[in-house]
Amino acid sequence: MSSHFSRRKFIDGAGVVAASSILPTPAFHGFTSARASEQMKPEELRSKLRGVIAFPITPLKPDLSLDVSGLRKNLQRLLETPIAAIVAAGGTGEMYSLTPAEHLEVVRATVEEVHGRIPVIAGTGFNGPIGIELAQESARAGADGILALPPYYPNADEEGLANYYAEMGDATSLGLLVYSRDWVNPGPVWVEQLAARVPMLVCWKDGQGDLRRCQQIMNRVGDRLYWIGGAGDDCVPGYYSIGIRTYTSSIATVAPKLSLKLHEVASAGDSATLMRLMNTYVIPLYGLRARRKGYEVAVMKEMMSMLGFAAGPVRPPLPTLHPEDVNELRVILERWKPFLS
């Protein structure tokens, strides 16, 4: 049988969750991390999320299987810097391409490498049953928080969407972060009502980049939630201008020193230095990332590969880079040298 990643194996792996209520499988059950008894309370998690939250890639081998040892090495390097938290299997980590068993492997490896030094937040999503299963298995593996990505159904009814996030909040005793991105773009009243309904909801990660709407939500809900800028490193100037002091960074997977510098100068209100950093390092990268759908992950993995770190290919439907884009990325990376040492 071919050693290459099998579509059949992927579908079978995804079916593990659907069957788990009938026939528990060793891929999930029977493993509880020692960290599970030491997990942070939701308010403690909230208090620790100050600065840069890293969104690492999930390294893959040439046959598209997980490269867990490569992930561990990448995390060891990342943890040499004072980042605030790590998201395991988030958007940059290709959560939606992972089977449930693979998702657990990524979360478990991340928890083991972090070893309680900073919070580990596990991504979840898909739909109610799978999202709950991923959240609960992540909690057993020792994660400190849950990041709920949008469900599979685009432009869902607001009541149904609220029920989805309430299920994620009820699934564990961990703090819940909602990731507002793509077709999840609610208004202030809806967010206020969800915060009142879901006690475990502690943070709102804005992935829309709409500062007007973000300010309206923040003004309505106040300090009931902690606000995180989540649309990209290129949105740091906007987010920090409205009082946000934490952002999620995919640049951190490659150059955490650059991410931390953005946070530092934005927090200090040094707009001249911030714009110099944006124009020199960040905006060219995000221009390339915006060129094709899926480049937001593929570009970061290509950068990691160029630097000799574990990365590998992306899984379909994410695209690989065109040769001319690879050449442009090399130029960008050369410019980044001051932040790569």
C-alpha positions in Angstrom: 0.0 0.0 0.0 1.3 3.5 -0.8 2.9 5.4 2.0 1.4 8.7 0.7 -1.3 10.4 2.6 -4.6 8.7 1.9 -7.9 10.4 1.3 -9.6 7.3 2.6 -7.5 7.4 5.8 -8.4 11.1 6.3 -12.1 10.4 5.9 -11.9 7.4 8.3 -10.0 9.5 10.8 -12.7 12.2 10.6 -15.2 9.5 11.3 -13.6 8.6 14.6 -15.4 11.5 16.2 -18.8 10.7 14.8 -18.5 7.1 16.1 -17.0 8.0 19.5 -20.3 8.1 21.4 -20.9 4.5 20.3 -17.5 3.0 20.2 -14.7 4.8 22.0 -11.3 4.6 20.3 -7.9 4.5 21.8 -6.9 7.5 19.6 -8.8 9.7 22.1 -9.8 7.9 25.2 -7.8 6.8 28.1 -5.2 9.5 27.9 -5.2 12.4 30.4 -2.2 14.7 30.7 -0.8 15.4 34.1 -1.3 19.0 33.1 -5.0 18.5 33.0 -5.2 18.9 36.8 -3.2 22.1 36.7 -5.1 23.9 34.0 -5.8 27.6 34.2 -9.2 28.9 35.3 -10.8 31.1 32.6 -10.0 34.3 34.4 -6.4 33.3 34.9 -6.1 32.5 31.2 -7.6 35.9 30.3 -5.1 37.7 32.6 -2.1 36.0 30.9 -3.0 37.0 27.3 -1.0 40.2 27.1 1.3 40.7 24.1 1.8 38.3 21.2 -0.1 35.0 20.8 1.7 32.8 18.3 -0.1 30.7 15.7 2.5 28.1 14.6 2.2 26.1 11.4 1.7 22.4 11.6 4.7 20.7 9.8 4.0 17.9 7.4 6.2 15.4 5.7 6.4 15.1 1.9 3.7 12.4 2.0 1.4 14.9 3.9 1.6 13.0 7.2 2.3 14.9 10.4 5.8 15.8 11.3 5.4 15.8 15.1 9.2 15.8 15.8 9.5 18.8 13.5 6.7 20.6 15.3 8.4 20.0 18.7 11.7 21.5 17.4 9.8 24.5 16.0 8.1 25.0 19.4 11.3 24.8 21.3 12.7 27.6 19.2 9.6 29.7 19.6 9.6 29.3 23.4 13.0 31.0 23.6 11.1 34.2 23.1 8.6 35.9 25.6 5.4 35.2 23.7 2.2 35.3 25.7 0.6 32.1 24.4 0.5 29.5 21.7 -2.5 28.3 19.6 -2.2 24.6 18.7 -4.0 23.7 15.5 -5.3 27.1 14.7 -5.9 28.6 11.2 -2.2 28.9 10.4 -1.9 25.4 11.8 -4.3 24.0 9.2 -6.8 22.8 11.7 -9.5 22.1 9.1 -7.2 19.7 7.2 -6.4 17.6 10.3 -8.2 14.4 11.3 -9.3 14.4 15.0 -6.5 12.0 15.8 -3.9 14.3 14.2 -5.5 17.3 16.0 -4.9 15.5 19.4 -1.3 14.7 18.4 -0.6 18.4 17.7 -2.3 19.6 20.9 -0.5 17.0 23.0 2.9 17.7 21.6 2.4 21.4 22.1 1.3 20.9 25.7 4.3 18.7 26.4 6.8 21.2 24.9 5.3 24.2 26.6 5.2 22.4 29.9 3.1 25.0 31.7 5.3 28.0 30.9 2.6 29.9 28.9 -1.0 29.1 28.0 -1.7 26.6 25.3 -5.0 27.3 23.4 -6.4 24.6 21.2 -8.4 25.3 18.0 -11.7 23.7 17.5 -14.6 24.0 15.0 -16.2 22.0 12.2 -19.6 21.4 13.8 -21.1 20.9 17.3 -20.3 17.2 17.9 -16.8 17.3 16.4 -16.1 20.7 18.0 -17.1 19.4 21.4 -15.0 16.3 21.0 -11.9 18.2 19.9 -12.4 20.6 22.8 -12.8 17.9 25.4 -9.8 15.8 24.1 -7.7 19.0 24.1 -8.7 19.6 27.7 -7.7 16.1 28.7 -4.4 16.6 26.9 -3.7 19.6 29.1 -4.7 22.6 27.0 -5.5 25.8 28.9 -8.1 27.3 26.6 -10.3 26.7 23.6 -10.4 28.8 20.4 -13.7 28.3 18.6 -13.4 28.8 14.8 -16.5 29.3 12.6 -18.6 26.2 12.0 -18.9 24.5 8.6 -22.1 26.2 7.6 -21.6 29.7 6.0 -23.8 32.6 7.0 -25.7 30.6 9.7 -28.8 32.0 11.4 -27.8 34.0 14.5 -29.7 31.8 16.9 -28.1 28.7 15.5 -24.7 30.3 15.6 -25.2 31.3 19.2 -26.1 27.7 20.1 -22.9 26.5 18.4 -20.7 28.7 20.5 -22.7 27.9 23.7 -22.0 24.2 23.0 -18.3 24.9 22.8 -18.4 26.9 26.0 -20.3 24.1 27.8 -18.0 21.4 26.6 -15.1 22.0 29.1 -14.2 24.1 32.1 -11.6 26.0 30.1 -11.8 29.6 29.0 -13.3 30.0 25.6 -12.2 32.4 22.9 -14.5 33.1 19.9 -12.7 33.7 16.6 -14.8 36.2 14.5 -13.7 35.6 11.0 -15.1 34.8 7.5 -18.9 34.5 7.8 -19.0 35.0 11.6 -19.3 38.7 11.8 -22.0 39.5 14.4 -23.0 42.9 15.7 -22.6 44.3 19.2 -26.0 43.1 20.6 -25.4 39.5 19.6 -21.9 39.5 21.2 -23.3 41.0 24.4 -26.0 38.3 24.5 -23.5 35.5 23.9 -21.2 36.8 26.6 -24.2 36.8 29.1 -25.1 33.3 28.0 -21.7 31.6 28.0 -19.8 32.1 31.3 -16.7 30.4 30.0 -16.4 33.0 27.2 -13.5 35.2 28.2 -12.0 36.6 25.0 -13.1 37.8 21.6 -10.6 37.5 18.7 -11.5 39.8 15.9 -10.6 38.4 12.6 -12.5 40.9 10.4 -10.2 43.9 10.7 -13.3 46.2 10.6 -12.2 48.8 13.2 -15.6 50.6 13.2 -17.5 47.4 14.0 -14.9 46.3 16.5 -15.1 49.6 18.4 -18.9 49.3 18.5 -18.7 45.8 20.0 -16.1 46.8 22.5 -18.1 49.8 23.5 -21.3 47.8 24.0 -19.7 44.8 25.9 -16.9 46.6 27.8 -14.6 44.7 30.0 -16.8 41.6 30.1 -14.5 40.2 27.4 -10.8 40.6 26.7 -10.2 41.9 23.2 -7.7 40.4 20.8 -6.6 41.7 17.4 -6.8 38.7 15.2 -6.9 39.8 11.5 -3.2 39.8 11.0 0.1 41.4 11.9 -0.6 44.1 9.3 -3.6 45.3 11.4 -1.5 46.0 14.5 -1.5 49.8 14.0 -5.3 49.9 13.8 -6.0 47.5 16.7 -3.6 49.3 19.0 -5.0 52.7 18.1 -8.4 51.6 19.7 -6.8 50.3 22.9 -6.2 46.6 22.1 -2.9 45.3 23.6 -2.8 41.7 22.4 -2.7 40.3 18.9 -2.4 36.9 17.3 0.6 36.6 15.0 1.5 34.1 12.2 4.7 36.0 11.7 5.7 34.7 15.1 6.1 31.2 13.6 8.9 32.6 11.5 10.3 35.7 13.2 8.9 36.1 16.8 11.3 38.9 17.4 9.5 41.0 14.8 6.1 40.2 16.2 7.3 41.2 19.7 8.8 44.4 18.3 5.5 45.3 16.7 3.7 44.9 20.0 6.4 46.9 21.9 6.4 50.0 19.6 2.6 49.9 19.1 2.0 49.7 22.9 4.4 52.7 23.4 2.6 54.8 20.8 5.7 55.1 18.7 3.8 55.5 15.4 6.9 56.5 13.4 8.8 53.4 14.3 5.7 51.2 13.9 5.0 52.5 10.4 8.6 52.0 9.4 8.4 48.3 10.6 5.1 47.9 8.8 6.3 49.3 5.5 9.6 47.5 5.5 8.7 44.1 6.8 5.0 43.5 7.2 3.0 45.0 4.4 5.2 43.4 1.6 4.6 40.0 3.2 0.8 40.5 3.5 0.6 41.8 0.0 2.1 38.4 -1.2 -0.2 36.5 1.2 -3.3 38.2 -0.3 -2.3 37.2 -3.8 -4.1 33.8 -3.7 -6.6 32.2 -1.4 -4.7 30.0 1.0 -1.4 31.8 0.6 -1.8 33.0 4.2 -0.7 29.5 5.3 1.4 28.4 2.3 3.6 31.5 2.4 4.4 31.0 6.1 5.4 27.4 5.5 7.5 28.3 2.6 9.4 30.9 4.7 10.0 28.2 7.4 11.3 25.8 4.8 13.7 28.5 3.4 15.1 29.0 6.9 15.7 25.3 7.4 12.8 24.7 9.9 10.3 22.0 9.7 7.3 23.0 7.5 6.7 20.8 4.5 3.8 21.2 2.1 0.2 22.3 2.7 -2.7 20.0 2.3 -5.3 20.7 -0.4 -7.3 22.8 -1.0 -4.5 25.2 0.1 -2.3 25.9 -2.9 1.5 25.7 -3.3 3.4 28.9 -4.2 4.1 29.8 -7.9 7.8 30.0 -8.7 7.7 33.7 -9.2 6.1 34.1 -5.7 8.8 31.9 -4.2 11.5 34.3 -5.6 9.6 37.3 -4.2 9.5 35.6 -0.8 13.2 35.1 -0.8 13.7 38.9 -1.3 11.3 39.6 1.6 13.1 37.1 3.8 16.5 38.6 3.0 15.1 41.9 4.3 14.0 40.2 7.5 17.6 39.2 8.6 17.7 41.7 11.5 14.9 39.8 13.2 16.0 36.2 12.4 19.2 36.0 14.5 
